[in-house]
Amino acid sequence: MTNTDPVPPPVNVPRPRARILACNQKARQLAALVLAQRGDTRALTQDPPPTQYPYGCTTIFAPGWEVDSSNGTHGLCQPIERDLYDCYHTCYWPAQVPDGVTNAPSWTSSCGAPMQDWKSIDLVFP
Amino acid sequence: MQSLVSSLFVASCILLAPCWPQVPAPVVPAHPAAPTPTPPATSGAPATPAAAVTAPPAEAQDPAKPEGEASADAKKPNRRGIAISDPLVHTHCMRCHAIDDKQQMTRISYVRKSPEGWSETLKRMGRLHGLQLSPQDAKQLVRTLSNSNGLARSEAERGLYESERRVHWSEESQDQDFRRACAECHPLGRVLLQQRDDEEWQLLRATHVAMFPLARGQMGGGPPEDESRRFGGGNFGGGGGGGNAGAANAGAGARGGRGGRGGEAAPGGNTPPPAPTQSVGDRVLQKLAKDQPLFSPAWESWSKNRREVPLAGTWTVSGHETGRGDLFGTASLKRVDADEYEITWNLRATDGSTIARTGKGLLYAGYSWRGRSQEGGDSKAAAWREVLLLDDAWQTLRGRLFTGNYDELGVDVTLVRDLGRPRVLAVDGAAIAVPSTGHRLTVQGEAFPANVAATDFFVGEGLSITGVERRSDRELVLVVDASVGTELGVRTVAFGSDPGSAQVTLYDTVDYIRVRPLQGLARVGGAKHPNQLERYEAYAVHRGKDEKPYTDDDVDLFQVRPKWSLAEFKVRENDDDLQFVGSIDPVTGVFTPAVDGPNPARKWQANNIGDVFVMAEIELEVVVRPEPKKVDPAKDDKVKDDKPPVGDGAEKATEAKPATPPPVAKPAETAPIVRAKKTFLARSHLLVSVPIYMRWARLDWEDR
């Protein structure tokens, strides 16, 4: 299943009563197949939207790098190098990017234009 | 010059300290980059310039009292802390952290942390405040502070996943405020591995706001007059604007409030803002002070019974490594000094490979093992770090051995101390088909006698042991038959008078296969920065007692080796992630991400990131389960739809039960067993992301 499947309305909106239930063997097999399709994995943009993606450096993703506001990857600032120093200067995400205020004031000194010199950007091991 | 700075600092403390009780939350101190070198650890509480103006004149300082403590003592005469007796701490820390006649040092005496927490603290002191330490002194300081101001076992267990540097874990069950205030920048495990008194929790926020000014949007911490601005929406701390009510409505309410992105948005956008004195940060700090106090019953109990916990001896190891499979073997610990051991690992994996590693480790605060070991004892070989936690009875160590660029390659292990009496500790091949004959069940344990017999074992009703092959005093193979009609479920393998805890699972057929992890994460790298791999494995699964697949009671049976591939997770037209994110080994299931950096071949020179499906496909010969016969088909056709499904309509509809389920006849026990080849498919979601540029806790003192 992809997220092109219809997204169900929020749970507090009355929905039409489902009147079609599996009542014979073939229908039950189809229902099991649907369940199998739905139950195997739950991706970020599938319903229901998870409030948390349980891994990474933070537990809650904000519009940033890993996923965007719709829990996908296609609304991100790309490439990351265009946006990197904004996070640095504003101390926006200090667990992922060195912050220019306190811990790594000279992080960008070796790379003035990250799109061109991105290989000059060092990792920081505080 | 030093004395002048010190005098200025002391005077400012005396001036500001009386204002502290009137200020509900710590306020922003002077900018750290400001020219005044403010030692952060001794001030007690920072204050605004306005507060300084209204403060009463400084009183004469008692020269007998340490710096910074004169007024603090008057206000908080009964503040109880932990005495610091190690001269090494005095030597390195007393320059900023004053000590009183009870040997309580400012800040230090009111905090307890994990070894990693103390290590981070020392690194920060060196990075920002000029503390100079040799690696030997640093390690000794971590050791002594982790013992005197460490964590009790239950406290260390609460955030163990953080110490274990796991990649896959969940904090979804944690308090929403807690996640909002802290988890947007780092795992909650960092917070869960600390204990502080009330004032220290407040100071933790003050330190955060001082070091990362935009943390104010998450944690509060501003002066009272700023609260209304912050709740009003938005532009607090540099600009994001607008709150994020929309995100909250979309089910992502926890994302509010990182500085610069909108302050503390009210959930849903229409909810009245909470009272200014109850910001998210205030609520979180109150809860932390209550749940994680400096003196907890567990810590007080441990402190009174403190002694060196003996670990020397042989431990039976069972473990699991994603992709490789289960591991069994031993770990031998030899004491070389107090709480210090040499460790030798000898493990064998179910795929036939072996692991022999030697290294050293320390036991902190009686329960927390931290070690490093190398393959074959080669000091130049890649080190695996070891994080284990001892149980209350001192009989079991559980934890993780890990390595990798992002600590993503790990082995989950359980070590059980040898007691010298025969017993079963783990089994391999624990899924037994019903009916079956000649199933080989490999049993791991200790002290199996040379004359061990099948009659010494018991594996539950319906199972009979027809043979036993002893390989060593630690391993043997039981040949087990499962008779027709045996009830499915779990059995425990017992030996003699020991009831045992290792379990086997009886099943009739394989219902589906499951991929782990269900949500994977990799990071591009290899051109400049290291990459983060992701490994997958697949398990055959039985539907469990409720006879429904994909429910919580489903049981993993055995590992299967499917063919692995990637598929597009389509989220837009012309989605092209699959071409760029990397590749997966079709045999091993190891995903290797593509290189980092902008990719000129991709639109907008985008990075090689994206999200895809990981597909597993395997053909297995399985038993065809007989269809249950209906006793009264007419009743079965009656549709019961009195209650509309709630939530996802399609899924619930298929799960809706009739009010009175029709009785079904169990298949005849003597029915012939039919086998058929069946192709199983399963998949997982994989997110391929960018590097992390700030690698906290990555390097140990030896590597710096």
Boltz contact constraints between the chains, C-beta under 6 A:
constraints:
  - contact:
      token1: [A, 2]
      token2: [B, 570]
      max_distance: 6.0
  - contact:
      token1: [A, 3]
      token2: [B, 571]
      max_distance: 6.0
  - contact:
      token1: [A, 8]
      token2: [B, 648]
      max_distance: 6.0
  - contact:
      token1: [A, 11]
      token2: [B, 647]
      max_distance: 6.0
  - contact:
      token1: [A, 15]
      token2: [B, 649]
      max_distance: 6.0
  - contact:
      token1: [A, 17]
      token2: [B, 644]
      max_distance: 6.0
  - contact:
      token1: [A, 18]
      token2: [B, 645]
      max_distance: 6.0
  - contact:
      token1: [A, 18]
      token2: [B, 649]
      max_distance: 6.0
  - contact:
      token1: [A, 18]
      token2: [B, 653]
      max_distance: 6.0
  - contact:
      token1: [A, 21]
      token2: [B, 639]
      max_distance: 6.0
  - contact:
      token1: [A, 21]
      token2: [B, 653]
      max_distance: 6.0
  - contact:
      token1: [A, 23]
      token2: [B, 637]
      max_distance: 6.0
  - contact:
      token1: [A, 31]
      token2: [B, 654]
      max_distance: 6.0
  - contact:
      token1: [A, 35]
      token2: [B, 550]
      max_distance: 6.0
  - contact:
      token1: [A, 38]
      token2: [B, 651]
      max_distance: 6.0
  - contact:
      token1: [A, 39]
      token2: [B, 550]
      max_distance: 6.0
  - contact:
      token1: [A, 40]
      token2: [B, 682]
      max_distance: 6.0
  - contact:
      token1: [A, 40]
      token2: [B, 683]
      max_distance: 6.0
  - contact:
      token1: [A, 41]
      token2: [B, 518]
      max_distance: 6.0
  - contact:
      token1: [A, 41]
      token2: [B, 683]
      max_distance: 6.0
  - contact:
      token1: [A, 41]
      token2: [B, 684]
      max_distance: 6.0
  - contact:
      token1: [A, 41]
      token2: [B, 685]
      max_distance: 6.0
  - contact:
      token1: [A, 43]
      token2: [B, 569]
      max_distance: 6.0
  - contact:
      token1: [A, 43]
      token2: [B, 685]
      max_distance: 6.0
  - contact:
      token1: [A, 45]
      token2: [B, 571]
      max_distance: 6.0
  - contact:
      token1: [A, 49]
      token2: [B, 251]
      max_distance: 6.0
  - contact:
      token1: [A, 51]
      token2: [B, 254]
      max_distance: 6.0
  - contact:
      token1: [A, 52]
      token2: [B, 172]
      max_distance: 6.0
  - contact:
      token1: [A, 54]
      token2: [B, 169]
      max_distance: 6.0
  - contact:
      token1: [A, 54]
      token2: [B, 170]
      max_distance: 6.0
  - contact:
      token1: [A, 55]
      token2: [B, 167]
      max_distance: 6.0
  - contact:
      token1: [A, 55]
      token2: [B, 168]
      max_distance: 6.0
  - contact:
      token1: [A, 55]
      token2: [B, 521]
      max_distance: 6.0
  - contact:
      token1: [A, 57]
      token2: [B, 692]
      max_distance: 6.0
  - contact:
      token1: [A, 58]
      token2: [B, 183]
      max_distance: 6.0
  - contact:
      token1: [A, 58]
      token2: [B, 184]
      max_distance: 6.0
  - contact:
      token1: [A, 59]
      token2: [B, 171]
      max_distance: 6.0
  - contact:
      token1: [A, 59]
      token2: [B, 183]
      max_distance: 6.0
  - contact:
      token1: [A, 60]
      token2: [B, 179]
      max_distance: 6.0
  - contact:
      token1: [A, 60]
      token2: [B, 183]
      max_distance: 6.0
  - contact:
      token1: [A, 60]
      token2: [B, 184]
      max_distance: 6.0
  - contact:
      token1: [A, 60]
      token2: [B, 254]
      max_distance: 6.0
  - contact:
      token1: [A, 60]
      token2: [B, 255]
      max_distance: 6.0
  - contact:
      token1: [A, 62]
      token2: [B, 255]
      max_distance: 6.0
  - contact:
      token1: [A, 62]
      token2: [B, 258]
      max_distance: 6.0
  - contact:
      token1: [A, 65]
      token2: [B, 690]
      max_distance: 6.0
  - contact:
      token1: [A, 66]
      token2: [B, 689]
      max_distance: 6.0
  - contact:
      token1: [A, 72]
      token2: [B, 571]
      max_distance: 6.0
  - contact:
      token1: [A, 73]
      token2: [B, 609]
      max_distance: 6.0
  - contact:
      token1: [A, 73]
      token2: [B, 610]
      max_distance: 6.0
  - contact:
      token1: [A, 73]
      token2: [B, 611]
      max_distance: 6.0
  - contact:
      token1: [A, 74]
      token2: [B, 572]
      max_distance: 6.0
  - contact:
      token1: [A, 78]
      token2: [B, 604]
      max_distance: 6.0
  - contact:
      token1: [A, 78]
      token2: [B, 606]
      max_distance: 6.0
  - contact:
      token1: [A, 79]
      token2: [B, 598]
      max_distance: 6.0
  - contact:
      token1: [A, 79]
      token2: [B, 605]
      max_distance: 6.0
  - contact:
      token1: [A, 79]
      token2: [B, 606]
      max_distance: 6.0
  - contact:
      token1: [A, 79]
      token2: [B, 607]
      max_distance: 6.0
  - contact:
      token1: [A, 80]
      token2: [B, 607]
      max_distance: 6.0
  - contact:
      token1: [A, 80]
      token2: [B, 690]
      max_distance: 6.0
  - contact:
      token1: [A, 81]
      token2: [B, 598]
      max_distance: 6.0
  - contact:
      token1: [A, 90]
      token2: [B, 238]
      max_distance: 6.0
  - contact:
      token1: [A, 90]
      token2: [B, 260]
      max_distance: 6.0
  - contact:
      token1: [A, 91]
      token2: [B, 212]
      max_distance: 6.0
  - contact:
      token1: [A, 91]
      token2: [B, 214]
      max_distance: 6.0
  - contact:
      token1: [A, 92]
      token2: [B, 260]
      max_distance: 6.0
  - contact:
      token1: [A, 94]
      token2: [B, 185]
      max_distance: 6.0
  - contact:
      token1: [A, 94]
      token2: [B, 212]
      max_distance: 6.0
  - contact:
      token1: [A, 95]
      token2: [B, 185]
      max_distance: 6.0
  - contact:
      token1: [A, 95]
      token2: [B, 186]
      max_distance: 6.0
  - contact:
      token1: [A, 96]
      token2: [B, 692]
      max_distance: 6.0
  - contact:
      token1: [A, 96]
      token2: [B, 694]
      max_distance: 6.0
  - contact:
      token1: [A, 97]
      token2: [B, 693]
      max_distance: 6.0
  - contact:
      token1: [A, 97]
      token2: [B, 694]
      max_distance: 6.0
  - contact:
      token1: [A, 98]
      token2: [B, 694]
      max_distance: 6.0
  - contact:
      token1: [A, 102]
      token2: [B, 32]
      max_distance: 6.0
  - contact:
      token1: [A, 102]
      token2: [B, 211]
      max_distance: 6.0
  - contact:
      token1: [A, 118]
      token2: [B, 597]
      max_distance: 6.0
  - contact:
      token1: [A, 119]
      token2: [B, 528]
      max_distance: 6.0
  - contact:
      token1: [A, 123]
      token2: [B, 693]
      max_distance: 6.0
  - contact:
      token1: [A, 123]
      token2: [B, 695]
      max_distance: 6.0
  - contact:
      token1: [A, 124]
      token2: [B, 694]
      max_distance: 6.0
  - contact:
      token1: [A, 125]
      token2: [B, 695]
      max_distance: 6.0
  - contact:
      token1: [A, 125]
      token2: [B, 698]
      max_distance: 6.0
  - contact:
      token1: [A, 125]
      token2: [B, 699]
      max_distance: 6.0
